[in-house]
Amino acid sequence: MTTPCEALGSVNLKSLMAGSLIDLETKSRHYWIECLGGDTIRISGHPDHCPRPVSAQLKGSINEHGALELGLIKRGMRIMFRLNEHLSLTTSTVVSIHLDQPNSVQRYPEDLLSGSYPIQY
């Protein structure tokens, strides 16, 4: 269950629960970001580097002077994320941000999801 999707001017990643989804449109691309906790995200939307969801680290937003605002996604700025130790990407300017947050996140043990969890009768 999630709350209704809302349009925002900015999002601070540290304020989001794991499982929150960000629908991010820039001047040239459309990205989908899933918050995994802290600055860890799963991102897709770039045809060459993340056409399907991949793990990444969100660095933050870059303002018109080139200063990085850590952990922030803000309309009118570019965002920077790191795919691995050798590759960081900067988007074009963010034009819209929509956020969909879970009401609560329920986690199950990996064994339960795989079907190998012993069930007591």
VOFI-929073 format. One record per residue (C-alpha): x, y, z; residue in one letter; residue number from 1; chain. Coordinates in nm, 3 decimals. Example, Ala and Ser with C-alpha at 12.3 -4.5 7.8 and 13.67 -1.06 7.14 Angstrom:
BEGIN
<atom><c1>1.230</c1><c2>-0.450</c2><c3>0.780</c3><residu>a</residu><num>1</num><chaine>A</chaine></atom>
<atom><c1>1.367</c1><c2>-0.106</c2><c3>0.714</c3><residu>s</residu><num>2</num><chaine>A</chaine></atom>
This chain:
BEGIN
<atom><c1>0.000</c1><c2>0.000</c2><c3>0.000</c3><residu>m</residu><num>1</num><chaine>A</chaine></atom>
<atom><c1>0.135</c1><c2>0.343</c2><c3>-0.088</c3><residu>t</residu><num>2</num><chaine>A</chaine></atom>
<atom><c1>0.031</c1><c2>0.701</c2><c3>-0.037</c3><residu>t</residu><num>3</num><chaine>A</chaine></atom>
<atom><c1>-0.093</c1><c2>0.892</c2><c3>-0.341</c3><residu>p</residu><num>4</num><chaine>A</chaine></atom>
<atom><c1>0.183</c1><c2>1.013</c2><c3>-0.571</c3><residu>c</residu><num>5</num><chaine>A</chaine></atom>
<atom><c1>0.265</c1><c2>1.380</c2><c3>-0.516</c3><residu>e</residu><num>6</num><chaine>A</chaine></atom>
<atom><c1>0.450</c1><c2>1.637</c2><c3>-0.728</c3><residu>a</residu><num>7</num><chaine>A</chaine></atom>
<atom><c1>0.734</c1><c2>1.810</c2><c3>-0.544</c3><residu>l</residu><num>8</num><chaine>A</chaine></atom>
<atom><c1>0.991</c1><c2>2.085</c2><c3>-0.587</c3><residu>g</residu><num>9</num><chaine>A</chaine></atom>
<atom><c1>1.259</c1><c2>1.888</c2><c3>-0.404</c3><residu>s</residu><num>10</num><chaine>A</chaine></atom>
<atom><c1>1.321</c1><c2>1.564</c2><c3>-0.216</c3><residu>v</residu><num>11</num><chaine>A</chaine></atom>
<atom><c1>1.582</c1><c2>1.493</c2><c3>0.049</c3><residu>n</residu><num>12</num><chaine>A</chaine></atom>
<atom><c1>1.676</c1><c2>1.127</c2><c3>0.019</c3><residu>l</residu><num>13</num><chaine>A</chaine></atom>
<atom><c1>1.748</c1><c2>1.101</c2><c3>0.394</c3><residu>k</residu><num>14</num><chaine>A</chaine></atom>
<atom><c1>1.383</c1><c2>1.180</c2><c3>0.473</c3><residu>s</residu><num>15</num><chaine>A</chaine></atom>
<atom><c1>1.249</c1><c2>0.889</c2><c3>0.265</c3><residu>l</residu><num>16</num><chaine>A</chaine></atom>
<atom><c1>1.166</c1><c2>0.536</c2><c3>0.371</c3><residu>m</residu><num>17</num><chaine>A</chaine></atom>
<atom><c1>1.321</c1><c2>0.242</c2><c3>0.190</c3><residu>a</residu><num>18</num><chaine>A</chaine></atom>
<atom><c1>1.080</c1><c2>0.146</c2><c3>-0.086</c3><residu>g</residu><num>19</num><chaine>A</chaine></atom>
<atom><c1>0.992</c1><c2>0.504</c2><c3>-0.177</c3><residu>s</residu><num>20</num><chaine>A</chaine></atom>
<atom><c1>0.969</c1><c2>0.556</c2><c3>-0.552</c3><residu>l</residu><num>21</num><chaine>A</chaine></atom>
<atom><c1>1.069</c1><c2>0.873</c2><c3>-0.735</c3><residu>i</residu><num>22</num><chaine>A</chaine></atom>
<atom><c1>0.948</c1><c2>0.942</c2><c3>-1.087</c3><residu>d</residu><num>23</num><chaine>A</chaine></atom>
<atom><c1>1.198</c1><c2>1.197</c2><c3>-1.218</c3><residu>l</residu><num>24</num><chaine>A</chaine></atom>
<atom><c1>1.176</c1><c2>1.380</c2><c3>-1.549</c3><residu>e</residu><num>25</num><chaine>A</chaine></atom>
<atom><c1>1.472</c1><c2>1.580</c2><c3>-1.679</c3><residu>t</residu><num>26</num><chaine>A</chaine></atom>
<atom><c1>1.494</c1><c2>1.789</c2><c3>-1.997</c3><residu>k</residu><num>27</num><chaine>A</chaine></atom>
<atom><c1>1.623</c1><c2>1.488</c2><c3>-2.190</c3><residu>s</residu><num>28</num><chaine>A</chaine></atom>
<atom><c1>1.523</c1><c2>1.168</c2><c3>-2.003</c3><residu>r</residu><num>29</num><chaine>A</chaine></atom>
<atom><c1>1.277</c1><c2>1.004</c2><c3>-1.768</c3><residu>h</residu><num>30</num><chaine>A</chaine></atom>
<atom><c1>1.422</c1><c2>0.821</c2><c3>-1.465</c3><residu>y</residu><num>31</num><chaine>A</chaine></atom>
<atom><c1>1.266</c1><c2>0.589</c2><c3>-1.208</c3><residu>w</residu><num>32</num><chaine>A</chaine></atom>
<atom><c1>1.441</c1><c2>0.575</c2><c3>-0.873</c3><residu>i</residu><num>33</num><chaine>A</chaine></atom>
<atom><c1>1.373</c1><c2>0.336</c2><c3>-0.586</c3><residu>e</residu><num>34</num><chaine>A</chaine></atom>
<atom><c1>1.516</c1><c2>0.435</c2><c3>-0.249</c3><residu>c</residu><num>35</num><chaine>A</chaine></atom>
<atom><c1>1.691</c1><c2>0.144</c2><c3>-0.080</c3><residu>l</residu><num>36</num><chaine>A</chaine></atom>
<atom><c1>1.807</c1><c2>0.327</c2><c3>0.233</c3><residu>g</residu><num>37</num><chaine>A</chaine></atom>
<atom><c1>2.062</c1><c2>0.601</c2><c3>0.300</c3><residu>g</residu><num>38</num><chaine>A</chaine></atom>
<atom><c1>2.201</c1><c2>0.724</c2><c3>-0.031</c3><residu>d</residu><num>39</num><chaine>A</chaine></atom>
<atom><c1>2.162</c1><c2>0.384</c2><c3>-0.199</c3><residu>t</residu><num>40</num><chaine>A</chaine></atom>
<atom><c1>1.914</c1><c2>0.376</c2><c3>-0.486</c3><residu>i</residu><num>41</num><chaine>A</chaine></atom>
<atom><c1>1.805</c1><c2>0.159</c2><c3>-0.776</c3><residu>r</residu><num>42</num><chaine>A</chaine></atom>
<atom><c1>1.777</c1><c2>0.371</c2><c3>-1.091</c3><residu>i</residu><num>43</num><chaine>A</chaine></atom>
<atom><c1>1.672</c1><c2>0.321</c2><c3>-1.452</c3><residu>s</residu><num>44</num><chaine>A</chaine></atom>
<atom><c1>1.609</c1><c2>0.551</c2><c3>-1.746</c3><residu>g</residu><num>45</num><chaine>A</chaine></atom>
<atom><c1>1.941</c1><c2>0.609</c2><c3>-1.920</c3><residu>h</residu><num>46</num><chaine>A</chaine></atom>
<atom><c1>1.953</c1><c2>0.405</c2><c3>-2.244</c3><residu>p</residu><num>47</num><chaine>A</chaine></atom>
<atom><c1>2.325</c1><c2>0.324</c2><c3>-2.218</c3><residu>d</residu><num>48</num><chaine>A</chaine></atom>
<atom><c1>2.406</c1><c2>0.308</c2><c3>-1.848</c3><residu>h</residu><num>49</num><chaine>A</chaine></atom>
<atom><c1>2.083</c1><c2>0.202</c2><c3>-1.676</c3><residu>c</residu><num>50</num><chaine>A</chaine></atom>
<atom><c1>1.815</c1><c2>0.094</c2><c3>-1.923</c3><residu>p</residu><num>51</num><chaine>A</chaine></atom>
<atom><c1>1.698</c1><c2>-0.149</c2><c3>-1.651</c3><residu>r</residu><num>52</num><chaine>A</chaine></atom>
<atom><c1>1.715</c1><c2>-0.085</c2><c3>-1.276</c3><residu>p</residu><num>53</num><chaine>A</chaine></atom>
<atom><c1>2.070</c1><c2>-0.091</c2><c3>-1.137</c3><residu>v</residu><num>54</num><chaine>A</chaine></atom>
<atom><c1>2.209</c1><c2>-0.014</c2><c3>-0.793</c3><residu>s</residu><num>55</num><chaine>A</chaine></atom>
<atom><c1>2.370</c1><c2>0.327</c2><c3>-0.755</c3><residu>a</residu><num>56</num><chaine>A</chaine></atom>
<atom><c1>2.459</c1><c2>0.592</c2><c3>-0.501</c3><residu>q</residu><num>57</num><chaine>A</chaine></atom>
<atom><c1>2.279</c1><c2>0.926</c2><c3>-0.519</c3><residu>l</residu><num>58</num><chaine>A</chaine></atom>
<atom><c1>2.529</c1><c2>1.205</c2><c3>-0.467</c3><residu>k</residu><num>59</num><chaine>A</chaine></atom>
<atom><c1>2.286</c1><c2>1.497</c2><c3>-0.486</c3><residu>g</residu><num>60</num><chaine>A</chaine></atom>
<atom><c1>2.190</c1><c2>1.798</c2><c3>-0.694</c3><residu>s</residu><num>61</num><chaine>A</chaine></atom>
<atom><c1>2.425</c1><c2>2.036</c2><c3>-0.871</c3><residu>i</residu><num>62</num><chaine>A</chaine></atom>
<atom><c1>2.326</c1><c2>2.402</c2><c3>-0.881</c3><residu>n</residu><num>63</num><chaine>A</chaine></atom>
<atom><c1>2.404</c1><c2>2.658</c2><c3>-1.154</c3><residu>e</residu><num>64</num><chaine>A</chaine></atom>
<atom><c1>2.741</c1><c2>2.737</c2><c3>-0.988</c3><residu>h</residu><num>65</num><chaine>A</chaine></atom>
<atom><c1>2.848</c1><c2>2.371</c2><c3>-0.986</c3><residu>g</residu><num>66</num><chaine>A</chaine></atom>
<atom><c1>2.805</c1><c2>2.324</c2><c3>-0.610</c3><residu>a</residu><num>67</num><chaine>A</chaine></atom>
<atom><c1>2.677</c1><c2>1.984</c2><c3>-0.500</c3><residu>l</residu><num>68</num><chaine>A</chaine></atom>
<atom><c1>2.391</c1><c2>1.971</c2><c3>-0.248</c3><residu>e</residu><num>69</num><chaine>A</chaine></atom>
<atom><c1>2.430</c1><c2>1.625</c2><c3>-0.094</c3><residu>l</residu><num>70</num><chaine>A</chaine></atom>
<atom><c1>2.131</c1><c2>1.389</c2><c3>-0.084</c3><residu>g</residu><num>71</num><chaine>A</chaine></atom>
<atom><c1>1.896</c1><c2>1.634</c2><c3>-0.251</c3><residu>l</residu><num>72</num><chaine>A</chaine></atom>
<atom><c1>1.693</c1><c2>1.601</c2><c3>-0.570</c3><residu>i</residu><num>73</num><chaine>A</chaine></atom>
<atom><c1>1.566</c1><c2>1.944</c2><c3>-0.670</c3><residu>k</residu><num>74</num><chaine>A</chaine></atom>
<atom><c1>1.368</c1><c2>2.076</c2><c3>-0.966</c3><residu>r</residu><num>75</num><chaine>A</chaine></atom>
<atom><c1>1.574</c1><c2>2.318</c2><c3>-1.177</c3><residu>g</residu><num>76</num><chaine>A</chaine></atom>
<atom><c1>1.901</c1><c2>2.145</c2><c3>-1.087</c3><residu>m</residu><num>77</num><chaine>A</chaine></atom>
<atom><c1>2.092</c1><c2>1.848</c2><c3>-1.231</c3><residu>r</residu><num>78</num><chaine>A</chaine></atom>
<atom><c1>2.136</c1><c2>1.533</c2><c3>-1.023</c3><residu>i</residu><num>79</num><chaine>A</chaine></atom>
<atom><c1>2.453</c1><c2>1.329</c2><c3>-0.990</c3><residu>m</residu><num>80</num><chaine>A</chaine></atom>
<atom><c1>2.458</c1><c2>0.958</c2><c3>-0.917</c3><residu>f</residu><num>81</num><chaine>A</chaine></atom>
<atom><c1>2.739</c1><c2>0.706</c2><c3>-0.904</c3><residu>r</residu><num>82</num><chaine>A</chaine></atom>
<atom><c1>2.697</c1><c2>0.369</c2><c3>-1.073</c3><residu>l</residu><num>83</num><chaine>A</chaine></atom>
<atom><c1>3.032</c1><c2>0.228</c2><c3>-0.964</c3><residu>n</residu><num>84</num><chaine>A</chaine></atom>
<atom><c1>3.372</c1><c2>0.349</c2><c3>-0.846</c3><residu>e</residu><num>85</num><chaine>A</chaine></atom>
<atom><c1>3.467</c1><c2>0.453</c2><c3>-1.200</c3><residu>h</residu><num>86</num><chaine>A</chaine></atom>
<atom><c1>3.142</c1><c2>0.603</c2><c3>-1.334</c3><residu>l</residu><num>87</num><chaine>A</chaine></atom>
<atom><c1>2.938</c1><c2>0.897</c2><c3>-1.207</c3><residu>s</residu><num>88</num><chaine>A</chaine></atom>
<atom><c1>2.662</c1><c2>1.047</c2><c3>-1.421</c3><residu>l</residu><num>89</num><chaine>A</chaine></atom>
<atom><c1>2.504</c1><c2>1.390</c2><c3>-1.416</c3><residu>t</residu><num>90</num><chaine>A</chaine></atom>
<atom><c1>2.156</c1><c2>1.434</c2><c3>-1.560</c3><residu>t</residu><num>91</num><chaine>A</chaine></atom>
<atom><c1>2.018</c1><c2>1.726</c2><c3>-1.754</c3><residu>s</residu><num>92</num><chaine>A</chaine></atom>
<atom><c1>1.805</c1><c2>1.975</c2><c3>-1.557</c3><residu>t</residu><num>93</num><chaine>A</chaine></atom>
<atom><c1>1.522</c1><c2>1.822</c2><c3>-1.351</c3><residu>v</residu><num>94</num><chaine>A</chaine></atom>
<atom><c1>1.180</c1><c2>1.945</c2><c3>-1.469</c3><residu>v</residu><num>95</num><chaine>A</chaine></atom>
<atom><c1>0.949</c1><c2>1.735</c2><c3>-1.248</c3><residu>s</residu><num>96</num><chaine>A</chaine></atom>
<atom><c1>0.965</c1><c2>1.510</c2><c3>-0.942</c3><residu>i</residu><num>97</num><chaine>A</chaine></atom>
<atom><c1>0.684</c1><c2>1.280</c2><c3>-0.832</c3><residu>h</residu><num>98</num><chaine>A</chaine></atom>
<atom><c1>0.712</c1><c2>1.080</c2><c3>-0.512</c3><residu>l</residu><num>99</num><chaine>A</chaine></atom>
<atom><c1>0.526</c1><c2>0.765</c2><c3>-0.412</c3><residu>d</residu><num>100</num><chaine>A</chaine></atom>
<atom><c1>0.599</c1><c2>0.655</c2><c3>-0.053</c3><residu>q</residu><num>101</num><chaine>A</chaine></atom>
<atom><c1>0.498</c1><c2>0.327</c2><c3>0.108</c3><residu>p</residu><num>102</num><chaine>A</chaine></atom>
<atom><c1>0.272</c1><c2>0.356</c2><c3>0.413</c3><residu>n</residu><num>103</num><chaine>A</chaine></atom>
<atom><c1>0.474</c1><c2>0.078</c2><c3>0.571</c3><residu>s</residu><num>104</num><chaine>A</chaine></atom>
<atom><c1>0.735</c1><c2>-0.160</c2><c3>0.445</c3><residu>v</residu><num>105</num><chaine>A</chaine></atom>
<atom><c1>0.707</c1><c2>-0.522</c2><c3>0.548</c3><residu>q</residu><num>106</num><chaine>A</chaine></atom>
<atom><c1>1.016</c1><c2>-0.736</c2><c3>0.499</c3><residu>r</residu><num>107</num><chaine>A</chaine></atom>
<atom><c1>1.017</c1><c2>-1.114</c2><c3>0.496</c3><residu>y</residu><num>108</num><chaine>A</chaine></atom>
<atom><c1>1.312</c1><c2>-1.348</c2><c3>0.549</c3><residu>p</residu><num>109</num><chaine>A</chaine></atom>
<atom><c1>1.475</c1><c2>-1.454</c2><c3>0.222</c3><residu>e</residu><num>110</num><chaine>A</chaine></atom>
<atom><c1>1.397</c1><c2>-1.821</c2><c3>0.304</c3><residu>d</residu><num>111</num><chaine>A</chaine></atom>
<atom><c1>1.026</c1><c2>-1.746</c2><c3>0.329</c3><residu>l</residu><num>112</num><chaine>A</chaine></atom>
<atom><c1>1.021</c1><c2>-1.590</c2><c3>-0.018</c3><residu>l</residu><num>113</num><chaine>A</chaine></atom>
<atom><c1>1.209</c1><c2>-1.884</c2><c3>-0.172</c3><residu>s</residu><num>114</num><chaine>A</chaine></atom>
<atom><c1>0.966</c1><c2>-2.139</c2><c3>-0.033</c3><residu>g</residu><num>115</num><chaine>A</chaine></atom>
<atom><c1>1.227</c1><c2>-2.318</c2><c3>0.181</c3><residu>s</residu><num>116</num><chaine>A</chaine></atom>
<atom><c1>1.114</c1><c2>-2.170</c2><c3>0.511</c3><residu>y</residu><num>117</num><chaine>A</chaine></atom>
<atom><c1>0.999</c1><c2>-2.444</c2><c3>0.753</c3><residu>p</residu><num>118</num><chaine>A</chaine></atom>
<atom><c1>0.634</c1><c2>-2.400</c2><c3>0.846</c3><residu>i</residu><num>119</num><chaine>A</chaine></atom>
<atom><c1>0.522</c1><c2>-2.526</c2><c3>1.190</c3><residu>q</residu><num>120</num><chaine>A</chaine></atom>
<atom><c1>0.182</c1><c2>-2.697</c2><c3>1.207</c3><residu>y</residu><num>121</num><chaine>A</chaine></atom>
